[in-house]
Amino acid sequence: MKDKPPINEGEVYVGSVESVGGKGDGVIRIKGFVVFVPGVAKGDYVKIKATKVLPKVAFGVLVEKLERPKREAYSPRPLVEPKKIDPAIEKLLTTSGDSEDFGEEE
C-alpha cells in the first residue's frame, strides 16, 4: 500500500518558498511534501492552492503573497535576588559532617 500524500488537490495551504527550481518554479514544503509553484521567489511567504497532486510531488498556483508573521522578541525574566535564609535553618541544610563524606576527616 502506498502512502497517501499529506496534501489534497484543490485545498489551500500557506508556506515559505525555500528555493527556486531549474524551471523557475518556487519550491514549497507542506508537511514535508514538495509543491512546485510558478511566479514566486525564494523567501516569499505565500498562500497556494494545490492543483495537481502526484505520489511524490505536487503542483500549485499562487493565491496570494502574505506578510510573514512577526515573531515576538525573546525577553528573559528579570533575575530575582534569592531570599535570605535564617542561619539556624541554613545549618540544617548543609551536608557537612554527614556519614557520606567519605575520606574527609574533621
KETI-636795 format. One record per residue (C-alpha): x negated, y negated, z negated; residue number from 1. Coordinates in steps of 0.02 Angstrom, whole numbers. Layout:
<rs>
+--------+--------+--------+-----+
!      X !      Y !      Z ! num !
+--------+--------+--------+-----+
!      X !      Y !      Z ! NUM !
...
+--------+--------+--------+-----+
</rs>
This chain:
<rs>
+--------+--------+--------+-----+
!      X !      Y !      Z ! num !
+--------+--------+--------+-----+
!      0 !      0 !      0 !   1 !
!    -71 !   -170 !     48 !   2 !
!    -71 !   -316 !    -71 !   3 !
!     58 !   -448 !    -31 !   4 !
!    -16 !   -622 !     -1 !   5 !
!     12 !   -738 !   -151 !   6 !
!     99 !   -869 !    -43 !   7 !
!    256 !   -864 !     62 !   8 !
!    294 !   -933 !    234 !   9 !
!    398 !  -1092 !    227 !  10 !
!    351 !  -1136 !     48 !  11 !
!    264 !  -1296 !     -4 !  12 !
!    100 !  -1297 !   -103 !  13 !
!    -19 !  -1427 !   -174 !  14 !
!   -208 !  -1413 !   -170 !  15 !
!   -377 !  -1489 !   -131 !  16 !
!   -467 !  -1470 !     34 !  17 !
!   -628 !  -1375 !     -8 !  18 !
!   -710 !  -1387 !    161 !  19 !
!   -679 !  -1406 !    347 !  20 !
!   -694 !  -1252 !    458 !  21 !
!   -783 !  -1237 !    625 !  22 !
!   -625 !  -1283 !    722 !  23 !
!   -594 !  -1438 !    616 !  24 !
!   -457 !  -1369 !    505 !  25 !
!   -463 !  -1400 !    318 !  26 !
!   -486 !  -1250 !    204 !  27 !
!   -374 !  -1248 !     51 !  28 !
!   -363 !  -1107 !    -75 !  29 !
!   -194 !  -1074 !   -150 !  30 !
!   -204 !   -943 !   -289 !  31 !
!   -370 !   -892 !   -212 !  32 !
!   -292 !   -866 !    -40 !  33 !
!   -366 !   -962 !    108 !  34 !
!   -249 !  -1079 !    202 !  35 !
!   -307 !  -1174 !    358 !  36 !
!   -228 !  -1346 !    381 !  37 !
!   -266 !  -1466 !    525 !  38 !
!   -277 !  -1654 !    503 !  39 !
!   -357 !  -1658 !    330 !  40 !
!   -532 !  -1700 !    267 !  41 !
!   -642 !  -1622 !    134 !  42 !
!   -591 !  -1685 !    -37 !  43 !
!   -412 !  -1731 !     12 !  44 !
!   -279 !  -1685 !   -116 !  45 !
!   -128 !  -1632 !    -14 !  46 !
!     45 !  -1555 !     -9 !  47 !
!     58 !  -1424 !    128 !  48 !
!    189 !  -1308 !    199 !  49 !
!    138 !  -1130 !    243 !  50 !
!    190 !  -1098 !    424 !  51 !
!    112 !   -928 !    456 !  52 !
!     52 !   -803 !    326 !  53 !
!    -58 !   -658 !    380 !  54 !
!   -128 !   -521 !    268 !  55 !
!   -296 !   -609 !    240 !  56 !
!   -267 !   -794 !    282 !  57 !
!   -128 !   -919 !    310 !  58 !
!    -97 !  -1074 !    414 !  59 !
!     -5 !  -1228 !    360 !  60 !
!     41 !  -1406 !    404 !  61 !
!     12 !  -1565 !    308 !  62 !
!    168 !  -1627 !    220 !  63 !
!     85 !  -1775 !    132 !  64 !
!    -79 !  -1835 !     61 !  65 !
!    -67 !  -1859 !   -126 !  66 !
!   -162 !  -1957 !   -255 !  67 !
!   -268 !  -1843 !   -361 !  68 !
!   -202 !  -1831 !   -540 !  69 !
!   -305 !  -1933 !   -662 !  70 !
!   -397 !  -1838 !   -797 !  71 !
!   -390 !  -1912 !   -970 !  72 !
!   -562 !  -1956 !  -1035 !  73 !
!   -625 !  -1846 !  -1175 !  74 !
!   -627 !  -1939 !  -1337 !  75 !
!   -710 !  -1847 !  -1481 !  76 !
!   -633 !  -1855 !  -1652 !  77 !
!   -720 !  -1976 !  -1768 !  78 !
!   -837 !  -1900 !  -1895 !  79 !
!   -766 !  -1889 !  -2069 !  80 !
!   -876 !  -1906 !  -2222 !  81 !
!   -874 !  -1744 !  -2322 !  82 !
!   -788 !  -1757 !  -2489 !  83 !
!   -898 !  -1764 !  -2642 !  84 !
!   -894 !  -1602 !  -2741 !  85 !
!   -892 !  -1606 !  -2930 !  86 !
!  -1066 !  -1549 !  -2989 !  87 !
!   -986 !  -1421 !  -3106 !  88 !
!   -895 !  -1341 !  -2959 !  89 !
!  -1046 !  -1356 !  -2843 !  90 !
!  -1146 !  -1249 !  -2966 !  91 !
!  -1015 !  -1111 !  -2946 !  92 !
!  -1026 !  -1118 !  -2756 !  93 !
!  -1211 !  -1077 !  -2744 !  94 !
!  -1277 !   -901 !  -2715 !  95 !
!  -1442 !   -939 !  -2800 !  96 !
!  -1484 !   -807 !  -2929 !  97 !
!  -1364 !   -678 !  -2857 !  98 !
!  -1421 !   -498 !  -2859 !  99 !
!  -1427 !   -503 !  -2667 ! 100 !
!  -1576 !   -623 !  -2672 ! 101 !
!  -1696 !   -482 !  -2625 ! 102 !
!  -1880 !   -512 !  -2650 ! 103 !
!  -1859 !   -677 !  -2739 ! 104 !
!  -1919 !   -694 !  -2917 ! 105 !
!  -1867 !   -828 !  -3037 ! 106 !
+--------+--------+--------+-----+
</rs>
